[in-house]
Amino acid sequence: EWLSNFVIEVFRPCRNNTSWFDDSSVTLCHHQKEKITYLNATCPEQTVGKYVRIRLEDRNYLALCEVEVHGTFVENVYS
């Protein structure tokens, strides 16, 4: 019942920066408003990134039992 009002984002760093949120390109993969117990989300085709973030849109608890991220290796994600 806690799994609601969240977004799944993919970050593509523009350069090799220790603060990887700075200057990053962000792709919104999924926005879930309604309560759910299971989700199989797919990002838009051609989404490229290095980091995946699941973020709540409000002040609530984030309860995740298992998260799997699948993708294809890209030689140079910074270019």
N, C-alpha and C positions, 0 to 999 in steps of 0.2 A: 504493500500500500504506500510505501514511501517513494517508489520509483515513478516520479511524475515531475513535470515542469523542468526538464533538463535539455541541454544541447550537447551534441557531439561535434567537436571541431578538430580540424587537422591543420597543423602549423607547418609552414614551409619557410625556414630561415632564409633571409636574403644574403646573409654572410655568416661566417663562423663566429658567433657572438656568444659570450658566456651568459648573457641575459637573453635567452632565446625568444622571449616575447617581443623584444625590441626589433623593429624593422621586419617583422615576419608577415608573410602573406597567410591569411586565415581563410579556410574553406569551411562553411557550415555544412556538415554532412546530414544532420538530423536534428529536428526539434520535436520533443515529445511533451505535450501539455497534459494529456489524460493519464490517469494511473494505469500502469501495466505491470505484469509479472515477468514477461519475457519479451525481448526485442532482438530481431535480426536486422540491423540497419545496414544499408549499403550507401557508400558515398557516391557522389556524381562521378560519372566516367571522366577520366583525365585528371582526377584529384591527385596531386603530388604533395608530399610532406614528410616530415621527419618525426613529429610528435602528435599524439592523439590526446585530446583532453575531453573529459566528460564533466560538465559543469552545471550545477543547479542554477536556476534562474531566480530562486528565492532563498530565504533563510530556512533551511530544513536539513534533515539528515540525508546523506547520500548512502544508500545501502546497495552495494554491489556484491553479488556472490561470485561471479565469474565474468571476466571480460577477455575476449579473444580478438586480436587484430590481425587481419590477413592482408597481404599486399605483395607487390613485386618489387624487388630491389632496383633502385635507380642509381646509376653510377655517380652522378654529381647532382645532389638535390639542391645545391646552392646556386646553380646557374639558371 
